[in-house]
Amino acid sequence: MLDGRTEGLLSTAEKRASPSNPLTLYLTRLAPSSQLTMRYVLQDAADRLGFEALNLEEIPWHHLQPSDVIALVSTLRSDGYAPNTSSLYVNAVRGVMNEAWRMSLISQEHLLKMRSVKAIAGTRLSQGRNLRRTLIQELMAVCAADPRPQGLRDAAIIAILYGSGMRKSESVNLDLAQLDFTERSLRVTAKGNKELIKYAPGWAFEKLNAWLQLRRSLLVEGQQDDEFLFNRIRRGSHITRERITKHAIYYIARQRGAQVGVKIMPHDFRRSFITRVIEEHDLSIAQKLAHHTNIQTTANYDVRDENERRRAIDRYDL
């Protein structure tokens, strides 16, 4: 796509990135949990734009033109990427270009032209699953049957995700100081660097307390407890003094789901929490508990199965 300008761009990229690099500044503005995701997206975008030979920080992003982003969107469409994924790529490039404009590397006119390029239009039906209460009970049972420390830890993670509706990125960043067992509340730092209070039912805090008691019982005398909530556990059931990662949450959901014969993604716990609140209360309460600014976003999380929709129509008699 950039063959005609590759030589010139490569020469510009010979200077190593500095803290004033627009890419570096863009990533710095993101939450730590989002930095890895957007770095991966930008690396893939760069490869598609012909920069495979360069490190990500060496790429002269401010030389990109609207035609480059149009070509990027075209390749994503050809490869069958969903509209939401296409938007993620386009927004990542826009974010870097915004920083380039702030650094006076590009003009406002150039920035506006870059912003004018649209991602793939359209939507896709949600692939999310509504995890019924009986399925959560089965997940708790397989965790309880696991004699390793992973059993109590995984039960606590699932209980908090399903019981409070928080995102996996919020769960991995939880610290002990953010918990209030009396109020059954969790103070989390959510998307947009917003500090929020989430609540979880008593049974979820019981699972959480069981995990923390086990962790503390394994401390050597004189050792202080970890500040964070969930630890990485290595082979041999060794509880490390390291915080769990988002990838580990993904693995736990897939592994425990496979044990009960269901494919589960971490975000299914949040979808199911919101769906259940809509079922048992109403959409406005679900919006407040999910901390969505737009109520339509909450409505999009409603993943009640098709049988329920059919039953609703069947009750619509003359």
N, C-alpha and C positions, 0 to 999 in steps of 0.2 A: 504493500500500500504506500510506503514511504520511500520506495527505491530511489526516486529521483532526488531526494534530499538526504538520503542516508549518510553520505560521506560528510556533508556539512554538519549534520546533527551529531555524528560521532566525534568530530573534532571539538564541537562545543561541549560534549559530554566528558571530555578528557579531564576536566577539572572535577575533583572529587566533591561530593556533597558536603555542605557545611550546615550548621544550625539554621542558616538562612534559606536553605533549600525549601521550595514551596511544598514538596512532598513531605519533608520532615515536619514542617509546621502544621500541615493538615493532619497528619497522624497524631501529633502531640495534642491536638484539640479533642481527640476522641477518647472515650473511656478505654482503659487497658483491654477490656474484653472485646472491644470492637476493633482495636488496632490490628490484631492478627487477621481478622476477617477481611478488612479493607486492604491490608497489605497483600493478601492472597489475590483479591479481586484486581488490584492495580497491577500486580505482576502478570496475571493472565492477560489483562488488557494490553499491557506493554508488549507481551510476546505476540499477540495478534496484530499489533501495529508495527511489527518488524524490529523490535528492540531486544531480541533474544540474547544478543551478545553483550548486553549491558546489565550492570547491576541496577536495581530499582532506583537507588539514590543518584545514579549518574545520568539518568534520562532527562533531557531538556524539555520538560513538560510544557514550558511556556511557548515552545515552538509549534505545538499542536494546532491544527486548524479545524474548523467545523467539518471539513470533508473527512478528516481522520476519524472523528467521532461517528459520523454517518457510516463510514466503512466498518467501524467497530460494531455498531448496531446491526449492520447487514450480516456480518459473520456470526453474530450471536443468533440471529434469526435463522440462518442457514443451518446452524448446529442444533436447532430445536430448543433454544433456551426460552424459558417462560418470560412473560412480560415483567413480572416482579424482579426476576434476576437481571434482566436487561436494564431496568431502572436502577438497580444497585450499581451496576458498572458505570452507567452514565453519571449518576450522582457522585460516584467516587472521583471520576475525572473532573467533574465540575468543582468538587471540593478543592482539588489541587489547583485548578485554575483560579478559584477565588483567592487562594493564598498568593498566587503569582501576581494577581492584580493588586493585592494589598502591598506587595513588595515592589510595585511599579515595574514589573517585568513585562506586563502587557497593558494595553490601553483598555479603557472601559468599553469602547466599541468592540474590541476583540472579545472581551468577556461576554458581552451581550450576545454576540454571534455564537459563541460556544454554548451559552445557555439556551439558545433557540433550538438546538438539536434535541429531538424527542427520542425517548426510548421506544421499544416495541409496544404498540398499542394493544389493549385487550386485557382480559383477566382469565384466570383458570379456577376451576372448582377446587375448593380446599381438599387437600389430601389428609387432613387431620382426622384423628379418631376420637370418638367419645368413649372414654374409659369409664365403664359402669362401676357402681359401688362394689358389686360382686367381684369384678376383676381386680380392683384395688385390694380387696380382701385376699384374693389369691396371691397377689404380689407380696403382701405382708406375710402370708404363710410360707412362701418359698424363701423369703429372707429369714424368717424365724427358724426355718429348717437348716439354714447355713450356719455351721458352728464357728466359722471364721469371723474375725472382726468385721469383714465386709458385710455380714448379715445384718448386724445392728446399724452400721453406717448407711447401707443402702436403704434400709427401711426408714431411717430418719430422713434421708434425702427425698425419697418418694413421698413421704408423709408431708413434708414441708412444701414441696412443689405442688402436690395435689390439694393440700389443705389450705394453702394461702393463695395459690394462683400466681406465684412469682415466677419470673423468667430464670432460666438456668444460669445466666450471667449474674443475676442478683444473688442466687444461692451460693455460688462459688466465692463471692466477695463478702459473705456474711462473717461478722466477727462476734465473739461472745458478748462484747459490750453493747451490741445492738439488740440483744434479746431481753425480754421482760416476761419471766415465767408467770408472774402474778397476773398481768394483763393479757397474757398469751399474745404478745405483739412482737413484731420484728421491724426494726428500722432499717430500711434498705436505701441504697443509692441507685435509682432507676435510670432509664434512658433520659438523655438530656441533662444529666447530673442533678436530677431532682431527688431530694430526700423525702421518702414516703414511709408511712406506717402501714404495715400489713398485719392481718390477724390470721391465726390458725386455730383449729379446734383443739380441745384438750387431748384427744388421742394422738394428735400429731406431736404435741409437746411431750407426751409420754415416750414416744419413739425417740425423740430427740434427746431426752434426758437419759434414756437407757444407753444410747451411744456415748454420751459425754461421761457417764459413770464408768463405762468400760475403758474409755481412753484414759481417764484419770487414774484408774486402778493399775494401769500398766506403767505409770510414770515411776522413775527411780526416785528414791527419797531425796527431797531437796529440789527436784525439778519443778519448774513452773508449768502450768497448763498452757497450751497454745492459745494465742489470741484469736485465731480464726476458728471456724465451726467444723469444717469437714476436711479431713486429711487424705492425702494420697496413701494408698496401701499397696505395697509391692508384693511380689511373689514371696511365698513363705509367710504370708499374713503379717508382714512387718509394717507397722504403722509409722510412717515417716513424720518428720516435723515440718512437712511441706503442705501448702494449701492445694486442694483438689483443683483440677482444671475443667473447663467446659467440655473438652473432649472426653474426659472421664465420665461426666454426667451423661453424655451421649452413649458411651459404652455401657454404662449401668442400665440405662433405659432399654437398650437393645438386648442385653444379656438377660435381664430379669423378664422382659417381655417374651423372649424365646422360651424361657422356662415354663411359661403358662400358655405357650402356643400362639402368641399375638405379637405382631410387629409394632413396637412402640417407639415414638420419637419423644425427646424431652419436652417439646412444646405441647404435646398431647395432654400433659398434666394441666397446663394452663388453659387449654381449650376446654377440657372437661370441667375444670373448676368454674369457668365462666358459663358454660352451658348449663351446669347444675344449678347455679344461682338464678339464671333466667327461668329454668323450669320451676324452681321452688319459690321464687320471689317475683322479680320482674326485671325488665331490661335496665331501668334506671339504677336499681341497687347493684346490678352486675357492673354497670359502668363505673360506679363509685369504687367498688372493690377492686376492679381491674385498673383503676386510675387512668382511664382513657379520656382524652379531651373531647373527642368526637364520639357520640353515641353510636354512629354507624359502624365505627371500628369494633365496638362491642358486639353489635348485631352480626358482624362478619364471623365472629367466633362461635356462633351458634351451630353446633355440629350434631344436632339431634338426628337420628337415623331416618331413613326414608319411610320405614314402617310407621313411625309416629306421624309423619306428614300425611301419609295415606289415610291413617285413622282420623286425622283432623278433617280431611276431605270427606270421608265416609260419614262423618257425623253431620255433614252439611246437607240434610235431607229436606225434602219439600214438606 
